[in-house]
Amino acid sequence: DSDLSMRTRSTPSPALIFPPNSPGFQNGRGSSTSSSSVTGETVAMVHSPPPTRLTHPLIRLASKHQKEQANIDRLPDHSMIQIFSFLPTNQLCRCARVCRRWYNLAWDPRLWRTIRLTGETINVDRALKVLTRRLCQDTPNVCLMLETVIVSGCRRLTDRGLYTIAQCCPELRRLEVSGCYNISNEAVFDVVSLCPNLEHLDVSGCSKVTCISLTREASIKLSPLHGKQISIRYLDMTDCFVLEDEGLHTIAAHCTQLTHLYLRRCVRITDEGLRYLMIYCTSVKELSVSDCRFVSDFGMREIAKLESRLRYLSIAHCGRITDVGIRYIAKYCSKLRYLNARGCEGITDHGVEYLAKNCTKLKSLDIGKCPLVSDTGLEFLALNCFNLKRLSLKSCESITGQGLQIVAANCFDLQMLNVQDCEVSVDALRFVKRHCKRCIIEHTNPAFF
């Protein structure tokens, strides 16, 4: 607040300023040519409302037509608002500086249900503070219209920025801070505690986040509001490397309404953590534990407790999973639509047979780098899974053109086939193309084009 650039006597209008070398603002794309830099960093500045008449130097080139109204100014307000709705936050702020009419339209509440900021250099903490201050002008200290905040890839976001969101945005429903590795558990706890309607949370790549829970104060004071539960349904914790079974236990106990959970490369998770998850979160539809190397067939037995509710499962590169684990999933999760088992080298034709005969509505299957799967497994797929649309067999050493022809002759809706690094002939690929005309084939055979 002591920064002179953050002071103005008139109604504030924030503009997100890019580094000095950023491209100019043209046709609604890029950033403004009137950039400002403080010690080389990107900051959020505050500007007063522009005058009614535009005096930008570029406009003076049209001096002969100054008295004529620009074509865009002939559009009614509702059309302008519709155009503005496609702009990201920084460009919308710049539009507010063009003229007084654009200023009033750019701050229409309907345009501020979402804040979207991207870039490694932008000072997100200050930008969020300035924006929320302006959006709270009509409802002091509370921004009631803001429902979505996306600041993915903004590495300069810190706990201070999340505290601003938590304090000012009680109606927040979606928060994405993927790749912002400077935020900690405490700030995330504040957001989920003070935003009771939060349903979508993406903290992927936030390596310091080890848990999702209410603050101690919220657990005591707000228990009637929350019921000591968090309303999150979608949670992405991909690349949260420090997450352990105990943290997953806490997440499951507090986020019992989870339907989508992604734990890719959470390398410390084991079968015990999945057991906790299945105790509390019985409504999970999509689950990813890819690259969780300690997850085994016992974990698959726990996941199978989701039964027909499970539609999406990714266990890629979980080397401890074999046909036994696949059999659990196939037996109980009959409505499975998507399975990614790439790199699970313990899966054989028997596992594919269990899967094909029980999960007949399967639409997408990735069994790449499974050297024990052969044409026999493909035949089971072709004779049972007629709705198959995507199939990846990349680096499956035992697959031949005969297996592909059987699949193509039965799965007419096939749209994507990956046979890279597979020993298949050009004739087999042409056969697939003739029978599955919409199929895109990814291959490494230079003779086929």
VEXDREN-2710 file (C-alpha; in Angstrom, 1 decimal):
% VEXDREN-2710
k/r/px/py/pz
1/ASP/0.0/0.0/0.0
2/SER/3.0/2.3/0.4
3/ASP/3.8/2.0/-3.2
4/LEU/2.9/5.3/-5.0
5/SER/1.8/3.4/-8.0
6/MET/-0.9/1.8/-5.9
7/ARG/-2.5/5.1/-4.9
8/THR/-5.1/7.1/-6.8
9/ARG/-7.8/9.5/-5.9
10/SER/-10.4/8.1/-8.3
11/THR/-12.0/4.7/-8.7
12/PRO/-9.2/2.2/-9.3
13/SER/-8.9/0.3/-12.5
14/PRO/-6.1/-2.3/-12.4
15/ALA/-4.1/-3.2/-15.5
16/LEU/-1.7/-6.1/-15.4
17/ILE/1.5/-4.9/-16.9
18/PHE/3.8/-7.2/-18.8
19/PRO/7.6/-6.9/-19.0
20/PRO/9.0/-4.2/-21.3
21/ASN/9.6/-6.5/-24.2
22/SER/6.1/-7.9/-24.4
23/PRO/4.1/-7.4/-27.7
24/GLY/1.7/-4.6/-28.1
25/PHE/-2.1/-4.9/-27.7
26/GLN/-3.7/-5.4/-31.1
27/ASN/-7.2/-6.7/-31.9
28/GLY/-7.8/-8.0/-28.4
29/ARG/-4.6/-10.0/-28.2
30/GLY/-1.3/-9.4/-26.5
31/SER/-0.5/-6.7/-24.0
32/SER/-0.6/-3.0/-24.0
33/THR/2.2/-0.9/-25.5
34/SER/2.2/1.3/-22.4
35/SER/4.1/-1.1/-20.2
36/SER/5.7/-0.4/-16.8
37/SER/8.4/-2.3/-15.0
38/VAL/9.8/-2.1/-11.5
39/THR/13.2/-3.7/-11.2
40/GLY/12.3/-5.9/-14.1
41/GLU/9.3/-7.5/-12.5
42/THR/5.7/-7.7/-13.7
43/VAL/3.3/-5.8/-11.4
44/ALA/-0.3/-4.9/-11.1
45/MET/-0.8/-1.1/-11.4
46/VAL/-3.8/1.0/-10.6
47/HIS/-5.1/3.6/-13.0
48/SER/-7.9/6.1/-12.8
49/PRO/-10.8/5.9/-15.3
50/PRO/-9.8/7.1/-18.8
51/PRO/-11.3/10.2/-20.2
52/THR/-14.4/10.0/-22.3
53/ARG/-12.5/10.8/-25.5
54/LEU/-9.6/8.5/-26.4
55/THR/-6.3/10.3/-26.8
56/HIS/-4.0/7.4/-27.5
57/PRO/-1.3/8.4/-30.0
58/LEU/-2.2/5.5/-32.4
59/ILE/-5.7/7.0/-32.8
60/ARG/-4.3/10.3/-34.0
61/LEU/-3.4/8.6/-37.3
62/ALA/-7.1/8.7/-38.1
63/SER/-7.4/12.4/-37.7
64/LYS/-9.6/12.8/-40.8
65/HIS/-12.2/10.6/-39.2
66/GLN/-12.1/11.8/-35.6
67/LYS/-15.6/13.0/-35.9
68/GLU/-16.9/9.7/-37.2
69/GLN/-17.8/7.0/-34.7
70/ALA/-15.7/3.8/-34.9
71/ASN/-17.5/0.7/-36.1
72/ILE/-16.9/-1.1/-32.8
73/ASP/-18.5/1.8/-30.9
74/ARG/-21.8/1.2/-32.8
75/LEU/-22.2/-2.2/-31.2
76/PRO/-24.8/-2.3/-28.3
77/ASP/-23.6/-2.9/-24.8
78/HIS/-24.7/-6.5/-24.6
79/SER/-22.6/-7.3/-27.7
80/MET/-19.5/-5.6/-26.3
81/ILE/-19.9/-7.5/-23.1
82/GLN/-20.1/-10.8/-25.0
83/ILE/-16.9/-9.9/-26.8
84/PHE/-15.2/-9.0/-23.6
85/SER/-16.2/-12.3/-22.1
86/PHE/-13.6/-14.1/-24.3
87/LEU/-10.7/-12.0/-23.0
88/PRO/-8.3/-13.1/-20.2
89/THR/-8.1/-11.0/-17.1
90/ASN/-5.1/-9.0/-18.1
91/GLN/-6.5/-8.0/-21.5
92/LEU/-9.9/-7.2/-20.0
93/CYS/-8.2/-4.8/-17.5
94/ARG/-6.4/-3.1/-20.4
95/CYS/-9.7/-2.6/-22.3
96/ALA/-10.9/-0.8/-19.2
97/ARG/-8.3/1.9/-20.0
98/VAL/-9.5/2.7/-23.6
99/CYS/-12.4/5.0/-22.8
100/ARG/-15.1/5.6/-20.2
101/ARG/-17.7/3.5/-22.0
102/TRP/-15.3/0.6/-22.2
103/TYR/-14.3/1.1/-18.6
104/ASN/-17.9/0.8/-17.5
105/LEU/-18.5/-2.3/-19.7
106/ALA/-15.3/-4.0/-18.6
107/TRP/-16.3/-3.9/-15.0
108/ASP/-19.7/-5.4/-15.6
109/PRO/-20.2/-8.0/-12.8
110/ARG/-21.0/-10.7/-15.4
111/LEU/-17.5/-10.6/-16.7
112/TRP/-15.9/-11.1/-13.3
113/ARG/-17.0/-14.6/-12.3
114/THR/-13.5/-15.7/-13.4
115/ILE/-10.0/-14.4/-12.9
116/ARG/-7.4/-16.1/-15.1
117/LEU/-3.7/-15.1/-14.8
118/THR/-0.7/-16.9/-16.3
119/GLY/3.0/-16.3/-16.6
120/GLU/6.1/-16.8/-14.6
121/THR/7.0/-13.2/-14.2
122/ILE/3.7/-11.7/-13.1
123/ASN/3.4/-10.5/-9.5
124/VAL/0.3/-12.5/-8.8
125/ASP/0.0/-11.6/-5.2
126/ARG/-0.3/-7.9/-5.9
127/ALA/-2.5/-8.5/-9.0
128/LEU/-5.0/-10.5/-6.9
129/LYS/-5.0/-7.8/-4.2
130/VAL/-5.7/-5.0/-6.6
131/LEU/-8.4/-7.0/-8.5
132/THR/-10.3/-8.1/-5.4
133/ARG/-10.1/-4.6/-4.0
134/ARG/-11.9/-3.3/-7.1
135/LEU/-14.4/-6.1/-7.2
136/CYS/-15.2/-5.5/-3.6
137/GLN/-16.1/-1.9/-4.2
138/ASP/-19.8/-2.4/-4.1
139/THR/-19.7/-5.0/-1.4
140/PRO/-16.9/-3.9/1.0
141/ASN/-14.4/-6.7/1.8
142/VAL/-16.4/-9.4/0.0
143/CYS/-16.4/-10.3/-3.7
144/LEU/-19.7/-12.1/-4.2
145/MET/-19.6/-12.6/-7.9
146/LEU/-16.1/-14.3/-8.2
147/GLU/-16.5/-18.1/-8.6
148/THR/-13.3/-19.2/-10.4
149/VAL/-9.6/-18.3/-10.0
150/ILE/-7.0/-19.8/-12.3
151/VAL/-3.4/-18.8/-11.8
152/SER/-1.7/-21.9/-13.2
153/GLY/2.0/-21.6/-13.8
154/CYS/2.4/-18.4/-11.8
155/ARG/5.4/-19.4/-9.9
156/ARG/5.5/-16.1/-8.0
157/LEU/2.2/-16.9/-6.3
158/THR/2.7/-17.2/-2.5
159/ASP/0.6/-17.8/0.5
160/ARG/-0.2/-14.1/0.6
161/GLY/-2.1/-14.4/-2.7
162/LEU/-4.1/-17.4/-1.4
163/TYR/-4.9/-15.5/1.8
164/THR/-6.4/-12.7/-0.3
165/ILE/-8.6/-15.1/-2.1
166/ALA/-9.7/-16.8/1.1
167/GLN/-10.6/-13.6/2.8
168/CYS/-12.4/-11.9/-0.1
169/CYS/-14.0/-14.7/-2.2
170/PRO/-16.5/-16.7/0.0
171/GLU/-18.4/-17.8/-3.1
172/LEU/-15.3/-19.4/-4.8
173/ARG/-16.1/-22.7/-6.5
174/ARG/-13.0/-23.4/-8.5
175/LEU/-9.3/-22.8/-7.8
176/GLU/-6.4/-23.8/-10.0
177/VAL/-2.9/-23.1/-8.8
178/SER/-1.0/-25.8/-10.6
179/GLY/2.7/-25.3/-10.9
180/CYS/2.7/-22.7/-8.1
181/TYR/5.3/-24.4/-5.9
182/ASN/5.6/-21.6/-3.3
183/ILE/2.3/-22.2/-1.6
184/SER/2.0/-24.2/1.6
185/ASN/-0.6/-26.3/3.4
186/GLU/-1.6/-23.4/5.7
187/ALA/-2.8/-21.2/2.8
188/VAL/-4.7/-24.1/1.2
189/PHE/-6.3/-24.9/4.5
190/ASP/-7.5/-21.2/4.8
191/VAL/-9.0/-21.3/1.3
192/VAL/-11.0/-24.6/1.9
193/SER/-12.1/-23.3/5.3
194/LEU/-13.3/-19.9/4.3
195/CYS/-14.8/-20.9/0.9
196/PRO/-17.4/-23.5/1.8
197/ASN/-18.7/-23.8/-1.8
198/LEU/-15.3/-24.8/-3.2
199/GLU/-15.8/-27.9/-5.4
200/HIS/-12.8/-27.9/-7.8
201/LEU/-9.2/-27.7/-6.5
202/ASP/-6.1/-28.2/-8.6
203/VAL/-2.8/-28.0/-6.7
204/SER/-0.8/-30.2/-9.1
205/GLY/2.9/-29.5/-9.0
206/CYS/2.6/-27.7/-5.6
207/SER/5.3/-29.8/-3.9
208/LYS/4.8/-28.2/-0.5
209/VAL/1.2/-29.3/-0.3
210/THR/1.0/-32.5/1.7
211/CYS/-2.7/-32.5/2.8
212/ILE/-6.1/-30.9/2.3
213/SER/-7.9/-30.1/5.6
214/LEU/-9.8/-27.5/7.5
215/THR/-7.9/-25.2/9.8
216/ARG/-8.2/-25.9/13.5
217/GLU/-10.3/-22.7/14.0
218/ALA/-12.7/-23.7/11.2
219/SER/-13.1/-27.2/12.6
220/ILE/-14.3/-25.6/15.9
221/LYS/-16.2/-22.5/14.8
222/LEU/-17.6/-23.5/11.4
223/SER/-18.6/-27.1/12.1
224/PRO/-22.3/-26.3/11.7
225/LEU/-21.6/-24.9/8.3
226/HIS/-19.2/-27.5/7.1
227/GLY/-20.2/-30.5/9.2
228/LYS/-16.4/-30.8/9.5
229/GLN/-16.4/-31.8/5.8
230/ILE/-15.1/-30.1/2.7
231/SER/-17.3/-29.9/-0.4
232/ILE/-14.5/-30.6/-2.9
233/ARG/-15.5/-33.0/-5.6
234/TYR/-12.5/-32.6/-8.0
235/LEU/-9.0/-32.8/-6.6
236/ASP/-5.8/-32.9/-8.6
237/MET/-2.6/-33.5/-6.6
238/THR/-0.4/-34.6/-9.4
239/ASP/3.3/-34.2/-8.6
240/CYS/2.7/-33.5/-5.0
241/PHE/5.7/-35.7/-4.2
242/VAL/5.6/-35.3/-0.4
243/LEU/2.0/-36.6/-0.1
244/GLU/2.0/-39.8/2.1
245/ASP/-0.6/-42.3/3.2
246/GLU/-1.4/-40.3/6.4
247/GLY/-2.0/-37.2/4.3
248/LEU/-4.3/-39.1/2.0
249/HIS/-6.1/-40.5/5.1
250/THR/-6.8/-36.9/6.2
251/ILE/-7.9/-35.9/2.7
252/ALA/-10.3/-38.8/2.5
253/ALA/-11.8/-38.1/5.9
254/HIS/-12.5/-34.5/5.1
255/CYS/-13.3/-34.7/1.4
256/THR/-15.9/-37.5/1.4
257/GLN/-17.7/-36.1/-1.6
258/LEU/-14.8/-36.6/-4.0
259/THR/-15.7/-37.9/-7.4
260/HIS/-12.5/-37.1/-9.3
261/LEU/-9.1/-37.7/-7.7
262/TYR/-5.7/-37.5/-9.5
263/LEU/-2.6/-38.7/-7.6
264/ARG/-0.2/-39.0/-10.5
265/ARG/3.5/-39.3/-9.4
266/CYS/2.6/-39.1/-5.8
267/VAL/5.4/-41.7/-5.3
268/ARG/5.0/-42.2/-1.5
269/ILE/1.4/-43.5/-1.7
270/THR/0.9/-47.2/-1.0
271/ASP/-1.9/-49.7/-0.8
272/GLU/-2.6/-48.5/2.7
273/GLY/-3.4/-45.0/1.5
274/LEU/-5.9/-46.4/-1.0
275/ARG/-7.5/-48.4/1.8
276/TYR/-8.2/-45.2/3.7
277/LEU/-9.5/-43.6/0.5
278/MET/-12.0/-46.3/-0.1
279/ILE/-13.3/-46.2/3.5
280/TYR/-14.5/-42.6/3.2
281/CYS/-14.7/-41.7/-0.5
282/THR/-17.2/-44.2/-2.0
283/SER/-18.4/-41.9/-4.8
284/VAL/-15.1/-41.7/-6.8
285/LYS/-15.7/-42.0/-10.5
286/GLU/-12.2/-41.1/-11.8
287/LEU/-9.0/-42.1/-10.1
288/SER/-5.4/-41.9/-11.2
289/VAL/-2.5/-43.4/-9.4
290/SER/-0.1/-43.5/-12.3
291/ASP/3.6/-43.8/-11.4
292/CYS/2.8/-44.7/-7.8
293/ARG/5.3/-47.5/-7.7
294/PHE/4.3/-48.9/-4.4
295/VAL/0.7/-49.5/-5.5
296/SER/0.1/-53.3/-6.1
297/ASP/-2.6/-55.8/-6.6
298/PHE/-3.7/-55.3/-3.0
299/GLY/-4.4/-51.6/-3.9
300/MET/-6.5/-52.8/-6.9
301/ARG/-8.5/-54.9/-4.5
302/GLU/-9.3/-51.8/-2.5
303/ILE/-10.2/-49.7/-5.6
304/ALA/-12.5/-52.5/-6.8
305/LYS/-14.7/-51.7/-3.9
306/LEU/-16.0/-48.7/-5.9
307/GLU/-17.7/-51.3/-8.1
308/SER/-19.9/-49.9/-10.8
309/ARG/-19.3/-46.2/-9.8
310/LEU/-15.7/-46.3/-11.2
311/ARG/-15.5/-45.1/-14.8
312/TYR/-11.9/-44.0/-15.2
313/LEU/-8.8/-45.6/-13.9
314/SER/-5.1/-44.9/-14.6
315/ILE/-2.5/-47.2/-13.2
316/ALA/0.3/-46.5/-15.7
317/HIS/3.7/-47.6/-14.7
318/CYS/2.6/-49.3/-11.5
319/GLY/5.0/-52.2/-11.9
320/ARG/3.6/-54.2/-9.0
321/ILE/0.2/-54.7/-10.6
322/THR/-0.4/-58.0/-12.4
323/ASP/-3.3/-60.0/-13.8
324/VAL/-4.5/-60.5/-10.3
325/GLY/-5.2/-56.8/-9.8
326/ILE/-6.8/-56.5/-13.3
327/ARG/-9.1/-59.4/-12.4
328/TYR/-10.3/-57.5/-9.3
329/ILE/-11.1/-54.5/-11.4
330/ALA/-12.7/-56.5/-14.1
331/LYS/-14.9/-58.5/-11.8
332/TYR/-16.4/-55.6/-9.7
333/CYS/-16.1/-52.5/-11.9
334/SER/-18.2/-53.6/-14.8
335/LYS/-19.0/-50.0/-16.0
336/LEU/-15.3/-49.0/-16.5
337/ARG/-14.9/-46.9/-19.6
338/TYR/-11.3/-45.9/-19.5
339/LEU/-8.2/-47.9/-18.4
340/ASN/-4.6/-46.8/-18.7
341/ALA/-2.3/-49.7/-17.8
342/ARG/0.7/-48.6/-19.8
343/GLY/3.9/-50.0/-18.5
344/CYS/2.3/-52.6/-16.3
345/GLU/4.6/-55.4/-17.5
346/GLY/2.9/-58.0/-15.3
347/ILE/-0.3/-57.9/-17.3
348/THR/-0.7/-60.8/-19.8
349/ASP/-3.4/-62.0/-22.2
350/HIS/-5.2/-63.6/-19.3
351/GLY/-5.7/-60.1/-17.7
352/VAL/-6.9/-58.7/-20.9
353/GLU/-9.4/-61.6/-21.2
354/TYR/-10.8/-60.9/-17.8
355/LEU/-11.1/-57.2/-18.7
356/ALA/-12.7/-57.7/-22.1
357/LYS/-15.3/-60.2/-20.9
358/ASN/-16.5/-58.2/-17.9
359/CYS/-16.0/-54.6/-19.0
360/THR/-17.7/-54.8/-22.3
361/LYS/-18.5/-51.0/-22.4
362/LEU/-14.8/-50.1/-22.4
363/LYS/-14.1/-47.2/-24.8
364/SER/-10.4/-46.4/-24.2
365/LEU/-7.6/-48.8/-23.3
366/ASP/-3.9/-48.3/-23.1
367/ILE/-1.8/-51.4/-22.7
368/GLY/1.4/-50.1/-24.2
369/LYS/4.7/-51.5/-23.0
370/CYS/3.0/-54.7/-21.9
371/PRO/5.3/-57.2/-23.6
372/LEU/3.2/-60.2/-22.5
373/VAL/0.1/-59.1/-24.3
374/SER/-0.2/-60.7/-27.7
375/ASP/-2.7/-61.2/-30.5
376/THR/-4.7/-63.5/-28.3
377/GLY/-5.5/-60.7/-25.9
378/LEU/-6.5/-58.5/-28.9
379/GLU/-8.9/-61.2/-30.1
380/PHE/-10.7/-61.2/-26.7
381/LEU/-11.0/-57.4/-27.0
382/ALA/-12.3/-57.5/-30.5
383/LEU/-15.0/-60.1/-29.7
384/ASN/-16.3/-58.4/-26.5
385/CYS/-15.5/-54.6/-26.6
386/PHE/-17.3/-53.4/-29.7
387/ASN/-17.5/-49.8/-28.4
388/LEU/-13.7/-49.4/-28.3
389/LYS/-12.7/-46.1/-29.6
390/ARG/-9.1/-45.6/-28.5
391/LEU/-6.5/-48.3/-28.3
392/SER/-2.8/-47.9/-27.5
393/LEU/-0.4/-50.8/-28.1
394/LYS/2.8/-48.8/-28.3
395/SER/5.9/-51.0/-27.8
396/CYS/3.9/-54.2/-27.4
397/GLU/6.5/-56.6/-28.8
398/SER/4.2/-59.6/-29.2
399/ILE/1.6/-57.8/-31.3
400/THR/1.4/-58.6/-35.0
401/GLY/-0.7/-57.5/-38.0
402/GLN/-3.1/-60.4/-37.5
403/GLY/-4.2/-59.1/-34.1
404/LEU/-4.8/-55.6/-35.6
405/GLN/-6.9/-57.0/-38.4
406/ILE/-9.2/-58.8/-35.9
407/VAL/-9.7/-55.6/-33.9
408/ALA/-10.4/-53.6/-37.1
409/ALA/-12.9/-56.2/-38.3
410/ASN/-15.0/-55.9/-35.1
411/CYS/-14.4/-52.5/-33.7
412/PHE/-15.8/-50.2/-36.4
413/ASP/-15.9/-47.1/-34.2
414/LEU/-12.2/-47.2/-33.5
415/GLN/-10.9/-43.6/-33.7
416/MET/-7.3/-43.8/-32.5
417/LEU/-4.8/-46.6/-32.7
418/ASN/-1.2/-46.3/-31.5
419/VAL/1.1/-49.0/-32.8
420/GLN/4.4/-47.2/-32.6
421/ASP/7.4/-49.5/-32.2
422/CYS/5.3/-52.5/-33.0
423/GLU/6.2/-55.1/-35.7
424/VAL/3.2/-54.7/-37.9
425/SER/3.1/-54.8/-41.7
426/VAL/1.9/-52.1/-44.1
427/ASP/-0.9/-54.4/-45.3
428/ALA/-2.3/-54.7/-41.7
429/LEU/-2.3/-50.9/-41.3
430/ARG/-4.1/-50.5/-44.6
431/PHE/-6.7/-53.1/-43.5
432/VAL/-7.3/-51.1/-40.4
433/LYS/-7.7/-47.9/-42.4
434/ARG/-10.2/-49.5/-44.8
435/HIS/-12.5/-50.9/-42.0
436/CYS/-12.1/-48.0/-39.5
437/LYS/-12.2/-44.9/-41.8
438/ARG/-12.2/-42.4/-39.0
439/CYS/-9.3/-44.0/-37.2
440/ILE/-6.1/-42.0/-36.7
441/ILE/-3.1/-44.4/-36.7
442/GLU/0.0/-43.5/-34.9
443/HIS/2.9/-45.7/-36.2
444/THR/6.6/-45.8/-37.0
445/ASN/6.4/-47.6/-40.3
446/PRO/7.8/-45.2/-43.0
447/ALA/6.2/-47.2/-45.8
448/PHE/2.7/-46.4/-44.6
449/PHE/1.3/-42.9/-45.1
END
